Amino acid sequence: MHRVILFFICLWWSLIQSVSAESSKIIIGGKNFTESHILTRSLTMLLQKEGFVVEERLNLLTKNLRRDLLDQQIHIYWEYTGTAYRALLRQSDIRLSNHPDKLFNKVRQLDEKNGVLWLNRSSLNNTFMLVVKRSLAEKHNLWRLSDLGRVLEEAPTLVFGMHRSFSVRPDGFGRIASYYGFKVPKEIRIMGHSAIYGSLLRDQINVGMGFGTDPQIQQFDLVVLEDNQAFFPVYNAAPTLLQSTADRFPGLVEIANRVGPLIDQATMIRLNYLVDIKELPLEQVVAEWLRDHNLL
C-alpha cells in the first residue's frame, strides 16, 4: 500500500514539475530563411546561458509569426521594420521609409496599441531587391528598377523568380510594377530563396528576388537593380514581444536587447556566408560570433 501511495506521489510531483517547466519555457519564433535562423539561435543561446528553457519554432511565415505572437503561442521573434510598416501595420507613407530611426520609432509607436514592444534594432538592412547577371545588365543597359519598363518591351520573355509571398505582399512585386510603371512580366516562377541564385546562374530565370544581406550577390558578381525612386523601406531587424511577455519573464528584455546593436550589414552578410556558402553548422557560427563579443 505504501508503495502505491509513493508511486502516485512521485507521479504527481513529476506532473507538477512538467507543468512548471512548460509554463516557464520561452518560445522563440523564426522565419523560413537562414538569417532568421541565425537571429533566432542567437537569442536562444543567450537565454539558455542565463538559465531559461527555450523552444524554437522555425520556418514560419510572417503573418503566422505575427498571429502567434499576438495569440501568445510564441513569446518573441525578430521582425523587420519595413515589413511591419508596410505589410503588418499597412502604412504607405514612403517619406519615412528610408530613415532608419524615424521608421523604427514610428513602427514602435504604432505597435504600442497592439501591446507589442520593439527592442533594440540592428543596423543590418535586409531590404528586398531585384538582381540580374552582369551580362544581362550590360546587354540591355539594365541598372535601375526604372529601366525595367524599357527592357521588358525589348525582351518581353524575360523570366522572373521570387518567393510566393513577395509576389503578393503589399511591399512586393505587384506594387513595384505599379510604382515604377511597368507591366507585370508574362512569366513569374515561384521558388524558394535557395533556388533563386542557382536558377539565375543556369539562366532558368533572368531576374531574381534577393535580400540585402545575401552573400551570393557578391560571390557571383550579380547586379542589384538600383531602387532609384526609393520604393523599398529600410528593413532593420529587431526582437518583438508583447508587454505581457516582458512582465512574465523578468530579464528577457535586458538579454534580448544585447544582440541587435552588434549586428551591422557586414556582420550579417558574413554570418549568412558562413552558413549558406561555407556550409558551417549554424550552431557553431552563432556560438563563435557570440563569444567574439563576450556574450557566451
VORO-801378 format. One record per residue (C-alpha): y, z negated, x; residue in three letters. Coordinates in Angstrom, 3 decimals, m for minus. Example, Ala and Ser with C-alpha at 12.3 -4.5 7.8 and 13.67 -1.06 7.14 Angstrom:
residues 2
<pt <m4.500; m7.800; 12.300>; ALA>
<pt <m1.060; m7.140; 13.670>; SER>
//
This chain:
residues 296
<pt <0.000; 0.000; 0.000>; MET>
<pt <2.376; m0.894; 2.827>; HIS>
<pt <1.637; 2.436; 4.467>; ARG>
<pt <2.552; 4.307; 1.259>; VAL>
<pt <5.812; 2.397; 0.954>; ILE>
<pt <6.583; 3.033; 4.627>; LEU>
<pt <5.864; 6.732; 4.146>; PHE>
<pt <8.329; 7.020; 1.264>; PHE>
<pt <10.956; 5.027; 3.146>; ILE>
<pt <10.656; 7.437; 6.084>; CYS>
<pt <10.787; 10.419; 3.750>; LEU>
<pt <13.865; 9.042; 2.001>; TRP>
<pt <15.570; 8.402; 5.344>; TRP>
<pt <14.769; 11.927; 6.559>; SER>
<pt <16.268; 13.416; 3.404>; LEU>
<pt <19.438; 11.364; 3.843>; ILE>
<pt <19.747; 12.475; 7.451>; GLN>
<pt <19.166; 16.096; 6.471>; SER>
<pt <21.806; 15.991; 3.733>; VAL>
<pt <24.237; 14.228; 6.069>; SER>
<pt <23.758; 16.850; 8.792>; ALA>
<pt <24.202; 19.674; 6.305>; GLU>
<pt <27.397; 18.198; 4.888>; SER>
<pt <28.885; 17.733; 8.365>; SER>
<pt <27.987; 21.245; 9.554>; LYS>
<pt <30.807; 23.697; 10.237>; ILE>
<pt <30.045; 27.252; 9.135>; ILE>
<pt <31.913; 29.959; 11.066>; ILE>
<pt <32.082; 33.475; 9.660>; GLY>
<pt <32.318; 36.685; 11.658>; GLY>
<pt <32.813; 40.395; 11.094>; LYS>
<pt <30.436; 43.201; 11.994>; ASN>
<pt <31.605; 44.221; 15.458>; PHE>
<pt <31.383; 42.861; 18.998>; THR>
<pt <34.907; 41.495; 19.274>; GLU>
<pt <34.454; 39.363; 16.183>; SER>
<pt <31.146; 38.084; 17.536>; HIS>
<pt <32.871; 37.108; 20.803>; ILE>
<pt <35.668; 35.288; 18.998>; LEU>
<pt <33.211; 33.543; 16.702>; THR>
<pt <31.000; 32.434; 19.575>; ARG>
<pt <33.987; 31.028; 21.462>; SER>
<pt <34.697; 28.670; 18.556>; LEU>
<pt <31.019; 27.824; 18.191>; THR>
<pt <30.651; 26.822; 21.829>; MET>
<pt <33.833; 24.729; 21.884>; LEU>
<pt <32.896; 22.907; 18.690>; LEU>
<pt <29.349; 22.267; 19.871>; GLN>
<pt <30.730; 20.862; 23.121>; LYS>
<pt <32.699; 18.344; 21.038>; GLU>
<pt <29.579; 17.338; 19.115>; GLY>
<pt <29.933; 19.386; 15.927>; PHE>
<pt <26.922; 21.001; 14.268>; VAL>
<pt <27.741; 24.693; 13.826>; VAL>
<pt <26.220; 27.618; 11.957>; GLU>
<pt <27.361; 31.215; 12.431>; GLU>
<pt <27.283; 33.806; 9.652>; ARG>
<pt <27.982; 37.173; 11.232>; LEU>
<pt <28.269; 40.825; 10.212>; ASN>
<pt <30.230; 40.157; 7.026>; LEU>
<pt <32.840; 42.486; 5.573>; LEU>
<pt <36.450; 41.320; 5.497>; THR>
<pt <36.555; 40.999; 1.714>; LYS>
<pt <33.364; 38.921; 1.741>; ASN>
<pt <34.623; 36.660; 4.516>; LEU>
<pt <37.837; 36.030; 2.646>; ARG>
<pt <35.983; 35.339; m0.600>; ARG>
<pt <33.563; 32.983; 1.119>; ASP>
<pt <36.430; 31.161; 2.833>; LEU>
<pt <38.242; 30.582; m0.456>; LEU>
<pt <34.946; 29.556; m2.125>; ASP>
<pt <34.186; 27.193; 0.789>; GLN>
<pt <30.948; 28.987; 1.602>; GLN>
<pt <32.263; 29.266; 5.150>; ILE>
<pt <34.785; 26.960; 6.790>; HIS>
<pt <36.628; 29.077; 9.351>; ILE>
<pt <36.799; 32.638; 10.646>; TYR>
<pt <39.025; 34.873; 12.772>; TRP>
<pt <41.279; 37.198; 10.795>; GLU>
<pt <43.808; 39.791; 11.918>; TYR>
<pt <47.439; 39.550; 10.867>; THR>
<pt <47.692; 43.250; 9.960>; GLY>
<pt <44.515; 43.089; 7.883>; THR>
<pt <45.764; 40.049; 6.000>; ALA>
<pt <49.214; 41.541; 5.425>; TYR>
<pt <48.061; 44.938; 4.166>; ARG>
<pt <44.514; 44.518; 2.835>; ALA>
<pt <44.295; 40.882; 1.679>; LEU>
<pt <47.841; 39.989; 0.676>; LEU>
<pt <48.678; 43.573; m0.400>; ARG>
<pt <52.068; 43.774; 1.298>; GLN>
<pt <53.603; 47.163; 2.037>; SER>
<pt <56.944; 46.463; 3.762>; ASP>
<pt <56.500; 48.102; 7.176>; ILE>
<pt <59.667; 46.524; 8.598>; ARG>
<pt <57.619; 43.506; 9.687>; LEU>
<pt <54.561; 45.454; 10.728>; SER>
<pt <55.334; 45.903; 14.408>; ASN>
<pt <56.863; 42.483; 15.093>; HIS>
<pt <54.004; 40.098; 16.030>; PRO>
<pt <55.825; 36.808; 15.485>; ASP>
<pt <57.597; 37.883; 12.307>; LYS>
<pt <54.383; 39.297; 10.861>; LEU>
<pt <52.391; 36.193; 11.775>; PHE>
<pt <54.977; 33.880; 10.231>; ASN>
<pt <55.133; 35.980; 7.067>; LYS>
<pt <51.343; 36.032; 6.663>; VAL>
<pt <51.170; 32.294; 7.278>; ARG>
<pt <53.908; 31.703; 4.694>; GLN>
<pt <52.296; 33.959; 2.075>; LEU>
<pt <48.872; 32.385; 2.550>; ASP>
<pt <50.132; 28.836; 2.092>; GLU>
<pt <49.920; 29.308; m1.670>; LYS>
<pt <46.213; 30.072; m1.239>; ASN>
<pt <45.704; 26.872; 0.737>; GLY>
<pt <44.907; 28.889; 3.878>; VAL>
<pt <46.039; 27.752; 7.322>; LEU>
<pt <46.634; 30.192; 10.178>; TRP>
<pt <46.099; 28.619; 13.583>; LEU>
<pt <47.426; 29.735; 16.972>; ASN>
<pt <47.237; 33.502; 17.233>; ARG>
<pt <46.155; 35.628; 20.158>; SER>
<pt <48.336; 38.377; 21.599>; SER>
<pt <45.498; 40.921; 21.501>; LEU>
<pt <46.359; 43.810; 19.195>; ASN>
<pt <43.183; 45.294; 17.765>; ASN>
<pt <45.050; 47.913; 15.774>; THR>
<pt <43.356; 50.913; 14.214>; PHE>
<pt <43.815; 54.231; 15.959>; MET>
<pt <42.546; 57.793; 15.906>; LEU>
<pt <41.098; 59.134; 19.152>; VAL>
<pt <40.063; 62.581; 20.386>; VAL>
<pt <38.596; 64.093; 23.533>; LYS>
<pt <41.215; 65.150; 26.060>; ARG>
<pt <40.008; 68.747; 25.927>; SER>
<pt <40.742; 68.931; 22.180>; LEU>
<pt <44.165; 67.325; 22.637>; ALA>
<pt <45.085; 69.854; 25.309>; GLU>
<pt <43.721; 72.808; 23.344>; LYS>
<pt <45.732; 72.012; 20.194>; HIS>
<pt <48.658; 70.119; 21.742>; ASN>
<pt <47.461; 67.131; 19.722>; LEU>
<pt <49.041; 63.914; 20.988>; TRP>
<pt <50.561; 62.211; 17.927>; ARG>
<pt <49.458; 61.434; 14.397>; LEU>
<pt <52.298; 63.623; 13.161>; SER>
<pt <50.605; 66.582; 14.884>; ASP>
<pt <47.547; 66.339; 12.621>; LEU>
<pt <49.084; 68.333; 9.758>; GLY>
<pt <49.693; 71.334; 12.002>; ARG>
<pt <46.349; 71.043; 13.781>; VAL>
<pt <44.373; 70.812; 10.546>; LEU>
<pt <45.978; 74.073; 9.411>; GLU>
<pt <44.996; 75.679; 12.718>; GLU>
<pt <41.491; 74.172; 12.709>; ALA>
<pt <40.559; 73.102; 9.159>; PRO>
<pt <36.913; 72.499; 10.113>; THR>
<pt <37.652; 69.518; 12.356>; LEU>
<pt <35.234; 66.698; 11.564>; VAL>
<pt <36.441; 63.090; 11.346>; PHE>
<pt <34.266; 59.990; 11.896>; GLY>
<pt <35.081; 56.476; 10.705>; MET>
<pt <33.857; 53.269; 9.102>; HIS>
<pt <33.354; 53.320; 5.361>; ARG>
<pt <35.871; 50.507; 4.935>; SER>
<pt <38.523; 52.432; 6.890>; PHE>
<pt <38.133; 55.384; 4.532>; SER>
<pt <39.132; 53.284; 1.508>; VAL>
<pt <41.189; 50.254; 2.598>; ARG>
<pt <44.965; 50.060; 1.882>; PRO>
<pt <45.825; 50.430; 5.576>; ASP>
<pt <43.142; 53.060; 6.094>; GLY>
<pt <42.721; 56.788; 6.394>; PHE>
<pt <43.851; 57.904; 2.948>; GLY>
<pt <47.154; 56.088; 3.388>; ARG>
<pt <47.604; 57.575; 6.867>; ILE>
<pt <47.203; 61.076; 5.451>; ALA>
<pt <49.754; 60.370; 2.735>; SER>
<pt <52.171; 58.657; 5.130>; TYR>
<pt <52.044; 61.434; 7.714>; TYR>
<pt <51.861; 64.202; 5.132>; GLY>
<pt <48.605; 65.945; 5.995>; PHE>
<pt <45.683; 66.874; 3.782>; LYS>
<pt <42.538; 64.773; 3.953>; VAL>
<pt <40.102; 66.861; 6.042>; PRO>
<pt <37.163; 68.631; 4.465>; LYS>
<pt <34.505; 66.674; 6.319>; GLU>
<pt <34.555; 62.941; 6.967>; ILE>
<pt <31.424; 61.353; 8.366>; ARG>
<pt <30.871; 57.682; 7.675>; ILE>
<pt <29.272; 55.834; 10.580>; MET>
<pt <29.089; 52.510; 12.356>; GLY>
<pt <31.522; 51.703; 15.104>; HIS>
<pt <28.986; 52.036; 17.910>; SER>
<pt <28.136; 55.588; 16.807>; ALA>
<pt <31.687; 56.930; 16.814>; ILE>
<pt <32.164; 57.307; 20.569>; TYR>
<pt <28.767; 58.870; 21.156>; GLY>
<pt <29.431; 61.317; 18.331>; SER>
<pt <32.772; 62.250; 19.899>; LEU>
<pt <31.222; 62.878; 23.301>; LEU>
<pt <28.452; 65.034; 21.752>; ARG>
<pt <31.032; 66.984; 19.703>; ASP>
<pt <29.385; 65.915; 16.451>; GLN>
<pt <32.816; 64.748; 15.323>; ILE>
<pt <36.230; 65.788; 16.620>; ASN>
<pt <38.460; 62.877; 15.606>; VAL>
<pt <37.211; 59.296; 15.561>; GLY>
<pt <38.472; 55.959; 14.365>; MET>
<pt <38.900; 53.432; 17.145>; GLY>
<pt <40.294; 49.977; 17.806>; PHE>
<pt <42.984; 48.998; 20.275>; GLY>
<pt <40.623; 46.788; 22.292>; THR>
<pt <37.765; 49.300; 22.570>; ASP>
<pt <36.768; 49.678; 26.243>; PRO>
<pt <35.246; 53.122; 25.559>; GLN>
<pt <38.705; 54.706; 25.232>; ILE>
<pt <39.468; 54.185; 28.895>; GLN>
<pt <35.872; 54.645; 30.016>; GLN>
<pt <35.601; 58.141; 28.502>; PHE>
<pt <39.237; 59.170; 29.106>; ASP>
<pt <39.881; 59.660; 25.407>; LEU>
<pt <43.327; 60.359; 23.977>; VAL>
<pt <44.782; 57.915; 21.468>; VAL>
<pt <46.968; 59.729; 18.952>; LEU>
<pt <50.346; 58.032; 19.047>; GLU>
<pt <51.364; 56.312; 15.831>; ASP>
<pt <54.834; 57.787; 16.274>; ASN>
<pt <56.044; 56.830; 12.789>; GLN>
<pt <54.777; 53.237; 13.006>; ALA>
<pt <52.235; 53.246; 10.189>; PHE>
<pt <49.879; 50.617; 11.557>; PHE>
<pt <50.886; 46.964; 11.662>; PRO>
<pt <50.087; 44.630; 14.543>; VAL>
<pt <46.574; 43.196; 14.372>; TYR>
<pt <46.682; 39.861; 16.199>; ASN>
<pt <43.618; 37.657; 15.705>; ALA>
<pt <43.848; 34.013; 14.662>; ALA>
<pt <41.449; 31.430; 13.221>; PRO>
<pt <41.923; 30.847; 9.480>; THR>
<pt <40.669; 27.966; 7.376>; LEU>
<pt <41.515; 26.025; 4.236>; LEU>
<pt <43.734; 22.950; 4.426>; GLN>
<pt <40.937; 21.038; 2.681>; SER>
<pt <38.575; 22.021; 5.514>; THR>
<pt <41.052; 20.795; 8.114>; ALA>
<pt <41.247; 17.474; 6.252>; ASP>
<pt <37.453; 17.256; 6.020>; ARG>
<pt <36.775; 17.861; 9.722>; PHE>
<pt <39.179; 15.860; 11.911>; PRO>
<pt <39.625; 17.523; 15.268>; GLY>
<pt <38.690; 21.014; 14.088>; LEU>
<pt <42.233; 22.367; 14.108>; VAL>
<pt <43.020; 20.968; 17.545>; GLU>
<pt <39.868; 22.508; 19.041>; ILE>
<pt <40.280; 25.897; 17.344>; ALA>
<pt <43.924; 26.068; 18.439>; ASN>
<pt <42.877; 26.161; 22.102>; ARG>
<pt <41.422; 29.671; 22.082>; VAL>
<pt <43.936; 32.127; 20.630>; GLY>
<pt <46.749; 31.820; 23.195>; PRO>
<pt <44.273; 32.543; 26.014>; LEU>
<pt <43.208; 35.957; 24.700>; ILE>
<pt <45.526; 38.828; 25.545>; ASP>
<pt <44.841; 42.554; 25.276>; GLN>
<pt <43.396; 42.978; 28.778>; ALA>
<pt <41.114; 39.952; 28.356>; THR>
<pt <39.679; 41.197; 25.093>; MET>
<pt <39.073; 44.691; 26.431>; ILE>
<pt <37.273; 43.174; 29.441>; ARG>
<pt <35.082; 40.909; 27.296>; LEU>
<pt <34.206; 43.809; 24.987>; ASN>
<pt <33.400; 45.913; 28.061>; TYR>
<pt <31.039; 43.307; 29.486>; LEU>
<pt <29.108; 43.052; 26.209>; VAL>
<pt <29.203; 46.641; 24.926>; ASP>
<pt <29.175; 48.701; 28.120>; ILE>
<pt <27.605; 46.454; 30.764>; LYS>
<pt <25.271; 45.015; 28.078>; GLU>
<pt <25.515; 41.463; 29.376>; LEU>
<pt <24.379; 38.718; 26.961>; PRO>
<pt <27.226; 37.712; 24.689>; LEU>
<pt <26.463; 34.018; 25.186>; GLU>
<pt <26.793; 34.421; 28.961>; GLN>
<pt <30.048; 36.392; 28.749>; VAL>
<pt <31.725; 33.899; 26.432>; VAL>
<pt <30.490; 30.864; 28.355>; ALA>
<pt <31.752; 32.202; 31.685>; GLU>
<pt <35.137; 33.058; 30.187>; TRP>
<pt <35.499; 29.580; 28.667>; LEU>
<pt <34.503; 27.971; 31.965>; ARG>
<pt <37.133; 30.045; 33.761>; ASP>
<pt <39.674; 28.285; 31.535>; HIS>
<pt <38.058; 24.847; 31.984>; ASN>
<pt <37.109; 24.698; 28.329>; LEU>
<pt <33.368; 24.203; 28.893>; LEU>
//
